[in-house]
C-alpha cells in the first residue's frame, strides 16, 4: 500500500449519489510526498461528481498519519475554474501528463484537466480531458457559458 502525507483533516465523502464518476490519477493541493521521496506521483482513484461538489477517493494510497485511504473533497462553491491540460503538460516535475496513454501521444493529445479552487489547484490525469473539464466547469463554476 502506497503512502503520502495529507495536510489537514480527512474530509467525508458526500452522502448523496454522484451524477457521474471517472477513473483518474490525481494530485491534490494538500498532498505531499512522504519523507525520502522527491516528488508526489499521481494517486490513482475515482472522481465523483456530486451535487455538493467533486470527491476523489484513492484506490491503493493511504495517508501516512491516519492510515486511512486518501480522500479529497472539492466543495462546489470553492471551484473557480476548470480547463484541459495542454499536450506536453507535466503532471510532476519529471513526468508528462497522460500516464495512461502511449508515451508518443502525450505531446499531441489532451491528457487530463485541472481544477482551480480557493484552496489550491487539483490536477486530474485521465482520458477525455477537454470534455471532462467542460463538464466540471458547466456544473460547478458560475462563469460557465450556457449554449
N, C-alpha and C positions, 0 to 999 in steps of 0.2 A: 504494500500500500504506500503510495507516494504521500509526502507531507509538504505543506507550505505554511508560511506564517500568515495569519489573518489578523489585521489590526481592527480592534473593536469587537463588539458582541456579535454572536451568530444570529442573523435575523431569521424570523419564522417565515416559511413559505405561505403564500396566500391560501385561505381555506376554500375559495371558490374554484370552479373548474376553469382551466385555461381555454382561450379561444383556439389556440394552436400551440404546438411545441416543435422545436427543431433541435437536432443534434448539432452541437457546436463545440469548438475549443475556445475557451475564454481567458481573458486576463482582466481582472478587476482592479480598481484603483487602491483598494485596501489590502491587496495581497503582495507578499514579498517572498523571495526565496529563503529557505532555511539557511542557517549558518554553514558556510563552506561552499555554497553554490553561488555562482557569479551572476546568473540571471534567472528570471522566472519564466519557465516554459509554460505554454498554454495548458489549461486544465480542461480535460475532456468532460462533457456532460450534456445536459438538456437545458434549453432556454424555453421557458413557458411564457406565453403572452396572456396575462390575466387582466381583468377589469381594473385592478388596483395598480398594475404595473408589470414589469418584467421580473422573472425569477429564474435564477440559474442554480442548478443542483449538480454537483460533481458526481462522476461515476466512481472513480478509484483514487480520489485525493481527499485527505483529511487535514484539518487544522492541527498543527503540531501541538498547540497548547491544550485545546479541548478534546482532541481525538475524534471530534465529530466530522462528518462529511462537510466539505466546503459548500457553502450556500451563499448566494448573493442576491439581494432583492433591490431592484431599482424602482422606487415609487413613481407612479405616472407623473405626479406633479414635479418631480425633480428632473425629468428629461428636458434638455434644452434643444438638442437636435440629434439627428442620426444621418449617416451617409455611408456610401460604399467605400471600401478601401480601394485605392488605386492599384492597378497592376504593378508589381515590383515593390509594394509596401513591405516594410519589415514589421513582424509581429513581436520580435525580440531584437536586441542589438545585433545578433549574429544570424538570424533566420528570417527568410522571406515568408510572408503570409501565404496561405494556400498549401499547408502541410498535407492536406487530403488529396491534392491533385498532382499529376506528374510534374516533376521539377521544371521541365522546359516550358510548361504552360503558365507558370507563375508570373512571367513577365508580360503576358498578353491578356490574361483574364482577371476579372474582379474576384478576389479571393475571400471576401467577407465584408463585414461592416463595423462601424464604430458608433457608439452612443455617447454623446457628451451630456453629463449631468452636473448639477451644482456640487456634487461630491467628488467629481473627477471623471475621467474617461474610461470607458469599457471598450475592449476590442473583442470581436467575435469572428473567428476563422471558420468559414463554412461555405458550402456551395450557395449559389444564387444571392450573393451579397447585395447586388443592386436592388432586386425585388424585396429582399428582407429588410433592407434599410428603409425602403419606401413604406413598407407595412408598419414598421415601428414608428416612423415619422407620422404617418397618417393617423395611427391610433393614439399616440402619446404626446405629440407636440402641438402647441396652439398655433404655430405658424405654418402648418401644413396647408397646402393649396388644394381645394376641392376641385375635382374635374367633372 
